[in-house]
Amino acid sequence: MSAPALEPKQPLNPALVDRAPLVAAAGEDPPHQPFIPADVDIPELTVVPLIVGALLGILFGASSMYLVLKVGLTVSASIPVAVLSITIFRGFSKVFRVRRATILENNITQTTGSAGESIAFGVGVTMPALLILGYNLEIGQVILVSVLGGILGILMMIPLRRALIVKEAKTLIYPEGTACAEVLISGEKGGTTAKTVFAGLGVGGAFALAYKGFGFFKDIPERIFGKWYDGGNLSLEVGPELLGVGYIIGTRIALIMGAGGILSALVLMPAIKLFGGTSSLPIYPGTELIRDMSPDAIWHQYILYIGAGAVAAGGIISLFKSLPTIIGGAMRGMKSLRSATGASGPLRTDKDIPLWVVGVGSVLLVITCALVPSFKINVLGAVLILVLGFLFVTVSSRLTGEVGSSSNPISGMTVATLLITSLIFLALGWVSAPYKVAALSIAAIVCIAISNGGTTSQDLKTGYLIGATPSRQQIAILVGSLSSALVLGFVILKLNDAGTIFASRSFPQTQFTQSDYTGAREHLRGPDKDRDSGEYNVIWLKDPRGSIPAGKYLVDDGGHIKYLEDPGINGKLDHRDNGEKVTSKFSAPKPVLMSFIIEGIMTQKLPWGLVLLGVFISIVLELCGMSSLAFAVGVYLPLSTSTPIMVGGMVRYLTEKTSRKKVSNAEAESGPGVLFSSGLIAGASVVGTLVAFLQLSEPTRNFLRVANMTERIPDFANSDLVSLLLFLGLGVILYLVANEYLLKSEPEHDHGSSG
């Protein structure tokens, strides 16, 4: 799972690693005995598993992109992909009467498929910051950043594999990788079924389609308090994906995020109303009187800055708390790297992609980064990418082995990259617009490399335990990274376009000239493109100009503002000019953090009073002994997003307390609750993505509008109680599946090897 560095999970039970056939019997330096012996060469890197893995990677990558833009984290795809692979190829075997896929082919599928989530996380937490900084998100730039970051992470892991996976096999457990090996071995023996994942996909997709596509019930039941507690509100988005996230990240983190949401909705908003409601003038950065603001307006104008300050402080504090671990991990990684031989051994299970490929690839990567015009990166920036990429991929791979992907501080290392780069640029006087893009491009490539490096190390651990060929796995994850990178760029752009609003604005007293314009001329995009085909100049106002609020505007040839462009990612408006409500808006907490760091260092133009309130909230939490980053993300996100995550955590708590059998940590990672939750996340996120895409076409938009049930059954479709009860019913289903009252797994039968 790619998530904030919060509370480390309990380490995997070492007995799982010591048990045959995963590791050889005890003795002095016994040779490793994988499930498939090194001298047995069965089908592995074949075309069909690669294709299936790439497709599953795109599916889970798209759902991860949706999720990271919504709540700032993703969940690991390796185990769900492994389970789906086993079932899909088992079905192929029965239907077409062909041989069963080998365990190594199933491993190739999960290795290829796991790359989608890691690429999505790296892209989703960095590249949307361009929109927040006032630049366009170009498809070519997103794809190239994704490709280069994915390749860098894999290249850096090739020389590290022998050092971290082989030499330290007994000390670096790699929890998710070991759990995935258990799943693959179980599937080889006849166990493991994907019915739980498929059920989650179906339930999550159908539930999401019912309210996102056809409006059968309300998406956010809410209660806004009256004058007796003005500004306070309770709300809950009925998202299956959010329920699933809460279950997977666990009770403690889910409740901490919920606590942050409660602080913003039930403490900060009422306080702003109470103390600011008597003011006869707007209070910066707001543009209207606080007493006239809705809770949503207060959240956008004030709470967002407080939450962003808390997230920024939480990320930096997390980085400094992790520094001893990062430094220690880097030193141990370098030491073990020096002690490991560089050449591949004679055994199949010891063959890596040749090191000369790593060298040539690294040189080409530096040259590409320095020469691509859209990156704005010079030679110094390209060298920074290589140096910081190798350093943090080493750290990421080692920490993933020690504490798992969920506690790997990817965000903290990305913040460190951005801080180092921005401070170097500031010292050199490079603070103009191109250098902001350069700093973000450097951080994005390194972040994707860090994320993909951790995922690659988990996959290589799985391969080490089951007897895969490292070079074939490395090729597979390259294929997965490239295929996902080529698609996810389009996904993020279309998600943004679907939620972008071009709101008509008129300020006839203000006229702009050619010197005010920034960037290329633009057309209207997304659903608004059908109402105006004209081309307009672009102006980005960082600060209010008279009565014109800050923002991005389209200006006609006469120099007058025609439209305010409000993006789908981190935008503030939720209704189009025709009154249509826009549901495909994304809070994007991590890109906001990145943009704040760049703006804070290079321009110092922020509403510092609000930002510092958030900073000291995080400091107070740390002094109380609580990890502040999860709480800060909860403060930043709307309460409607934090609440269903908290409900998912509560379902996890009830499941663990009432479980009829004790399970190990590895079994919990691949248990029915996690698999069903993974299905809920993928199903609901993919449906949400598809519905957003459908909004881009006028015929389908009209169809969805006609099919919407809000006007046909208003009492049912607009009822807060109905929506809440349906969501709680979904939580009950998750509980029943997690405790195997529903979809009970079948006992395993050893069918022998399928080699």
Helices and strands as residue ranges (DSSP letters): H 14-18, H 47-71, H 78-96, H 103-124, H 129-133, H 139-161, I 162-166, H 175-188, H 195-208, I 209-213, E 222-224, G 227-229, E 233-235, H 240-249, H 251-263, I 264-268, H 269-276, G 290-292, H 295-298, I 299-303, H 304-339, G 348-350, H 355-371, G 373-375, H 379-403, G 405-407, H 410-427, H 433-466, H 470-499, E 501-504, G 514-516, G 526-531, E 537-541, E 551-555, E 561-566, H 589-602, H 608-623, H 628-636, H 639-658, H 665-669, H 672-694, H 698-707, H 714-717, H 720-738
